[in-house]
Structures are given as C-alpha cells and as structure tokens.
Amino acid sequence: MSLDYTTLAKTIVALTEGETDEVALMATVACEVHHSDDRFDWTGFYRVVAPELLKIGPYQGGHGCLQIPFSRGVCGAAARSGEVQLVPDVEAFPGHIACASSTRSELVLPVWNKAGEVIGVFDIDSDQPDAFTQEDADQLGAILKQVFAA
C-alpha cells in the first residue's frame, strides 16, 4: 500500500492554514509525515541558523544530530546544493553522518521560504534500505512548497 499523499497534503494544509511561525509549521509537518508511513523511522527538520550551518529543529523519532555543517552529510548536501537527496544506501553516500546507527536510507529535501531562500532541510530516515521513491520526493516537495513558500 502506498502512502495517500492527497489526504496527507489536505490534512497538513488544514492544520497549518494561517500559521506563519516556521517552527510551529515544522513541528506540525514533522508529526503528520512521521505518523503517515511505517517506513519513516526519523522525520524532522534541520534549520539554517548561521551561514553554512544547520541546527536540529522539530522532529519525531529518536535523537538526531544537534548541528550539521553544510559541508557534511546528506542534510548538508541538500542545504548546500538546494537539491533533493534521495539516498537508497546511506553507507554508500560519501561523508554520511550516522546520527542513528539504524538508518539505512534517507530522503532530504531543501525547504524554501516565500523569498526563495533555503531555511532548512526536511530529513526522513528509514531503517529499511532503499525505502524512498521519486514519488515520495515529489509529493513531499509539493507539500513543503505549499506550507513554507505559498
């Protein structure tokens, strides 16, 4: 059974409508996405807090890394390049940071604000190898755009 992204998007839009606080929006998105699919072992945001530096934001799951420089790991690559990182095997990703030893695959999407600036990344880890598809990336990217850049 694949994830019902139409219902997920409608739920998130309904919950976040009118909210402008980025942390409140991130907390709501992380919670709803995390609980929508068993593949999602860790779901959360890393926020851009200084030039070339991400710090942990709202998330669901076990503890995450507290800070990640743009120069390191999958999250850093997404923030640095502004491109989605779809990683079927984290062990094969150069410079992967193991915040949790259970992580096998990862999907990281840059998060843009209305002004077109990267304000963070949305990181989903799975304890299953090759857990994410291009459809996941596209659908979640559309939800993030609707919540943060619309």
C-alpha positions as YAML, in Angstrom:
chain: A
units: angstrom
residues:
- id: 1
  name: MET
  ca: [0.00, 0.00, 0.00]
- id: 2
  name: SER
  ca: [1.45, 3.34, -0.97]
- id: 3
  name: LEU
  ca: [1.06, 6.47, 1.08]
- id: 4
  name: ASP
  ca: [-2.04, 8.55, 0.34]
- id: 5
  name: TYR
  ca: [-0.33, 11.85, -0.36]
- id: 6
  name: THR
  ca: [-3.58, 13.57, -1.35]
- id: 7
  name: THR
  ca: [-5.06, 13.05, 2.11]
- id: 8
  name: LEU
  ca: [-1.76, 13.84, 3.83]
- id: 9
  name: ALA
  ca: [-1.42, 17.14, 1.93]
- id: 10
  name: LYS
  ca: [-5.04, 18.13, 2.72]
- id: 11
  name: THR
  ca: [-4.54, 17.33, 6.41]
- id: 12
  name: ILE
  ca: [-1.32, 19.35, 6.64]
- id: 13
  name: VAL
  ca: [-2.82, 22.32, 4.79]
- id: 14
  name: ALA
  ca: [-5.86, 22.28, 7.09]
- id: 15
  name: LEU
  ca: [-3.67, 22.12, 10.21]
- id: 16
  name: THR
  ca: [-1.25, 24.84, 9.11]
- id: 17
  name: GLU
  ca: [-3.61, 27.29, 7.41]
- id: 18
  name: GLY
  ca: [-2.96, 30.84, 8.61]
- id: 19
  name: GLU
  ca: [0.10, 29.89, 10.69]
- id: 20
  name: THR
  ca: [3.24, 31.91, 9.94]
- id: 21
  name: ASP
  ca: [5.65, 30.70, 12.64]
- id: 22
  name: GLU
  ca: [8.20, 28.46, 10.91]
- id: 23
  name: VAL
  ca: [8.88, 26.30, 13.98]
- id: 24
  name: ALA
  ca: [5.16, 25.65, 14.52]
- id: 25
  name: LEU
  ca: [4.83, 24.73, 10.84]
- id: 26
  name: MET
  ca: [7.85, 22.43, 11.01]
- id: 27
  name: ALA
  ca: [6.55, 20.69, 14.13]
- id: 28
  name: THR
  ca: [3.18, 20.01, 12.51]
- id: 29
  name: VAL
  ca: [4.64, 18.77, 9.22]
- id: 30
  name: ALA
  ca: [7.17, 16.51, 11.01]
- id: 31
  name: CYS
  ca: [4.45, 14.96, 13.16]
- id: 32
  name: GLU
  ca: [1.95, 14.35, 10.37]
- id: 33
  name: VAL
  ca: [4.50, 12.96, 7.91]
- id: 34
  name: HIS
  ca: [6.20, 10.77, 10.52]
- id: 35
  name: HIS
  ca: [2.97, 9.06, 11.52]
- id: 36
  name: SER
  ca: [1.76, 8.62, 7.93]
- id: 37
  name: ASP
  ca: [4.04, 5.73, 6.94]
- id: 38
  name: ASP
  ca: [5.89, 2.92, 8.73]
- id: 39
  name: ARG
  ca: [8.93, 3.45, 6.50]
- id: 40
  name: PHE
  ca: [9.63, 6.74, 8.27]
- id: 41
  name: ASP
  ca: [11.88, 5.98, 11.25]
- id: 42
  name: TRP
  ca: [13.05, 9.57, 11.91]
- id: 43
  name: THR
  ca: [11.33, 12.60, 10.45]
- id: 44
  name: GLY
  ca: [12.33, 16.18, 11.07]
- id: 45
  name: PHE
  ca: [13.84, 19.48, 10.16]
- id: 46
  name: TYR
  ca: [17.29, 20.97, 10.36]
- id: 47
  name: ARG
  ca: [17.10, 24.77, 10.30]
- id: 48
  name: VAL
  ca: [19.61, 27.17, 8.76]
- id: 49
  name: VAL
  ca: [20.76, 29.19, 11.80]
- id: 50
  name: ALA
  ca: [24.00, 30.72, 10.53]
- id: 51
  name: PRO
  ca: [25.93, 30.77, 7.26]
- id: 52
  name: GLU
  ca: [26.66, 27.16, 6.24]
- id: 53
  name: LEU
  ca: [25.18, 25.71, 9.49]
- id: 54
  name: LEU
  ca: [22.09, 23.63, 10.21]
- id: 55
  name: LYS
  ca: [20.72, 23.00, 13.71]
- id: 56
  name: ILE
  ca: [18.11, 20.47, 14.67]
- id: 57
  name: GLY
  ca: [14.52, 21.64, 14.58]
- id: 58
  name: PRO
  ca: [11.22, 19.94, 15.32]
- id: 59
  name: TYR
  ca: [11.34, 16.17, 14.73]
- id: 60
  name: GLN
  ca: [9.77, 12.82, 15.54]
- id: 61
  name: GLY
  ca: [11.78, 9.70, 16.40]
- id: 62
  name: GLY
  ca: [14.98, 9.14, 18.34]
- id: 63
  name: HIS
  ca: [17.56, 11.85, 18.94]
- id: 64
  name: GLY
  ca: [19.22, 13.50, 15.96]
- id: 65
  name: CYS
  ca: [22.49, 15.31, 15.42]
- id: 66
  name: LEU
  ca: [22.34, 18.75, 17.07]
- id: 67
  name: GLN
  ca: [24.15, 20.55, 14.28]
- id: 68
  name: ILE
  ca: [25.31, 19.75, 10.77]
- id: 69
  name: PRO
  ca: [27.59, 21.95, 8.67]
- id: 70
  name: PHE
  ca: [26.58, 22.39, 5.01]
- id: 71
  name: SER
  ca: [29.84, 20.63, 4.14]
- id: 72
  name: ARG
  ca: [28.86, 17.29, 5.71]
- id: 73
  name: GLY
  ca: [26.37, 14.52, 5.21]
- id: 74
  name: VAL
  ca: [23.16, 14.14, 3.28]
- id: 75
  name: CYS
  ca: [21.46, 17.08, 5.02]
- id: 76
  name: GLY
  ca: [24.44, 19.32, 4.34]
- id: 77
  name: ALA
  ca: [24.40, 18.30, 0.67]
- id: 78
  name: ALA
  ca: [20.71, 19.21, 0.35]
- id: 79
  name: ALA
  ca: [21.23, 22.60, 2.03]
- id: 80
  name: ARG
  ca: [24.40, 23.35, 0.06]
- id: 81
  name: SER
  ca: [23.07, 22.35, -3.37]
- id: 82
  name: GLY
  ca: [19.39, 23.18, -2.93]
- id: 83
  name: GLU
  ca: [18.67, 19.77, -4.46]
- id: 84
  name: VAL
  ca: [16.72, 16.79, -3.13]
- id: 85
  name: GLN
  ca: [18.94, 13.98, -1.86]
- id: 86
  name: LEU
  ca: [17.40, 10.54, -2.42]
- id: 87
  name: VAL
  ca: [19.83, 8.05, -0.86]
- id: 88
  name: PRO
  ca: [18.96, 4.34, -1.15]
- id: 89
  name: ASP
  ca: [22.01, 3.26, 0.92]
- id: 90
  name: VAL
  ca: [23.50, 5.72, 3.39]
- id: 91
  name: GLU
  ca: [26.66, 3.62, 3.71]
- id: 92
  name: ALA
  ca: [27.41, 4.39, 0.05]
- id: 93
  name: PHE
  ca: [26.96, 8.16, 0.49]
- id: 94
  name: PRO
  ca: [30.33, 9.96, 0.77]
- id: 95
  name: GLY
  ca: [30.56, 11.80, 4.08]
- id: 96
  name: HIS
  ca: [27.34, 10.37, 5.54]
- id: 97
  name: ILE
  ca: [26.88, 11.34, 9.18]
- id: 98
  name: ALA
  ca: [25.43, 8.49, 11.25]
- id: 99
  name: CYS
  ca: [23.18, 10.31, 13.71]
- id: 100
  name: ALA
  ca: [21.39, 6.99, 14.27]
- id: 101
  name: SER
  ca: [23.02, 3.62, 13.62]
- id: 102
  name: SER
  ca: [19.67, 2.16, 12.50]
- id: 103
  name: THR
  ca: [19.40, 4.44, 9.43]
- id: 104
  name: ARG
  ca: [19.69, 2.55, 6.13]
- id: 105
  name: SER
  ca: [18.23, 5.02, 3.61]
- id: 106
  name: GLU
  ca: [17.43, 8.71, 3.62]
- id: 107
  name: LEU
  ca: [15.42, 11.36, 1.81]
- id: 108
  name: VAL
  ca: [16.33, 15.01, 2.38]
- id: 109
  name: LEU
  ca: [14.50, 17.93, 0.77]
- id: 110
  name: PRO
  ca: [15.57, 21.57, 0.88]
- id: 111
  name: VAL
  ca: [12.92, 23.87, 2.40]
- id: 112
  name: TRP
  ca: [12.44, 27.25, 0.72]
- id: 113
  name: ASN
  ca: [10.60, 30.29, 2.07]
- id: 114
  name: LYS
  ca: [8.50, 32.77, 0.09]
- id: 115
  name: ALA
  ca: [11.61, 34.82, -0.69]
- id: 116
  name: GLY
  ca: [13.29, 31.82, -2.33]
- id: 117
  name: GLU
  ca: [15.83, 31.29, 0.46]
- id: 118
  name: VAL
  ca: [16.70, 27.86, 1.87]
- id: 119
  name: ILE
  ca: [15.53, 28.00, 5.50]
- id: 120
  name: GLY
  ca: [16.32, 24.39, 6.29]
- id: 121
  name: VAL
  ca: [16.03, 20.81, 5.16]
- id: 122
  name: PHE
  ca: [13.38, 18.17, 5.78]
- id: 123
  name: ASP
  ca: [15.08, 14.89, 6.63]
- id: 124
  name: ILE
  ca: [13.40, 11.49, 6.61]
- id: 125
  name: ASP
  ca: [15.40, 8.43, 7.65]
- id: 126
  name: SER
  ca: [14.34, 4.82, 7.28]
- id: 127
  name: ASP
  ca: [15.64, 1.69, 8.96]
- id: 128
  name: GLN
  ca: [14.85, -0.08, 5.66]
- id: 129
  name: PRO
  ca: [17.23, 0.01, 2.68]
- id: 130
  name: ASP
  ca: [16.02, 1.78, -0.46]
- id: 131
  name: ALA
  ca: [12.83, 2.91, 1.31]
- id: 132
  name: PHE
  ca: [12.13, 6.07, -0.71]
- id: 133
  name: THR
  ca: [10.95, 6.72, -4.26]
- id: 134
  name: GLN
  ca: [10.98, 9.70, -6.58]
- id: 135
  name: GLU
  ca: [7.23, 9.94, -5.93]
- id: 136
  name: ASP
  ca: [7.96, 10.43, -2.20]
- id: 137
  name: ALA
  ca: [10.40, 13.20, -3.08]
- id: 138
  name: ASP
  ca: [7.98, 14.91, -5.49]
- id: 139
  name: GLN
  ca: [4.91, 14.67, -3.24]
- id: 140
  name: LEU
  ca: [6.72, 15.78, -0.08]
- id: 141
  name: GLY
  ca: [8.39, 18.60, -2.02]
- id: 142
  name: ALA
  ca: [4.96, 19.81, -3.11]
- id: 143
  name: ILE
  ca: [3.69, 19.74, 0.49]
- id: 144
  name: LEU
  ca: [6.73, 21.69, 1.73]
- id: 145
  name: LYS
  ca: [6.25, 24.28, -1.01]
- id: 146
  name: GLN
  ca: [2.59, 24.68, -0.09]
- id: 147
  name: VAL
  ca: [3.34, 25.12, 3.62]
- id: 148
  name: PHE
  ca: [6.51, 27.25, 3.54]
- id: 149
  name: ALA
  ca: [6.63, 29.06, 0.18]
- id: 150
  name: ALA
  ca: [2.99, 29.61, -0.84]
...
